[in-house]
Amino acid sequence: YNWQTLKEYQEILFTYHEGVAKISINRPHVHNAFTPRTVTEMIDAMELARQNPDVGVVILTGEGGNAFCSGGDQSVRGHGGYIGEDTVPRLNVLDLQMQIRRIPKPVIAMVAGWAIGGGHVLHVVCDLTIAAENARFGQTGPKVGSFDGGFGASYLARIVGQKKAREIWYLCDQYNAEEALEMGLVNKVVPLTELEETTMEWCRKMLAKSPLALRMLKSSFNAELDGQAGIQQLAGDSTLLYYLSDEAKEGKNAFLEKRQPDFSKYPKFP
Ligand code: 2NE
């Protein structure tokens, strides 16, 4: 594929090809562990992907073929969080998780190799996951002195069930791609050499679909789980649809024309 760079960063690659934006962690020497900077860059790229009308689908991945992401970089973990160049401790990957759920476009995790710890949670919160045969999944929190009790626990349990989610967190075992497929943790497993092609094929299928229908579906799937914030997102999409109607425009036009609105011709559906 002829991936065009959308913006240069230090720790990630951000590229574009035919309707697809690809955000790729570029720290293969540490299995794509993330620092606060990595995450800040991903947040920036995800926002650009959201705002770019040419982007219909986002791929989240890691460079090198041996790892999707191994979670927070333990070498910069300090007192109170992961320490960035400004010496401030952060856990900004939680903001990135929220962003992945809120962006009104499908986000698809393309996983080769390790998806571990906070890196595992990142694929969990993506809409879809395509795994290479060499993919390995798991949480390590209780082993390395950490945990993600947010989406990392509750949303994982929605996907694989309560017993399996507790097993994954309490035992910190690793699971291969077939096991992940069996428990519904990933959508498809393919040979590593076919990973990008298959992922792009899935992207093309989604790009050929109604973007508004996909948007409404994403916010609808989220609404059930995200409480008031989920309903707010779904309601925002309803407002978007309403703004597209002549009925809503009549209200605005009447205000600007300093007259009473005339809604009489709009149907009162049963
Ligand atoms: C991923 C795993 C199992 C791979 O093992 P292996 O044996 O294939 O590779 P190795 O030798 O461990 O790793 C290669 C290099 O990458 C570094 C290693 O230290 C090693 O460096 P060198 O010795 O060659 O210099 N590396 C790998 N992962 C790293 C990491 N996360 N931070 C810094 N350096 C890392 C094995 O590498 C592994 O278990 N990695 C650690 C996974 C982990 O515990 N991640 C953090 C979980 S906590 C978290 O992410 C989190 C959270 O719980 C809550 C909120 C937010 C984040």
Residues whose N, C-alpha, C, O or C-beta is under 5 A from the ligand:
A	BS01	2NE	H29 V30 H31 A33 S70 G71 G72 D73 Q74 S75 V93 W114 I116 G117 G118 G119 T140 G141 V144 S146 F147 D148
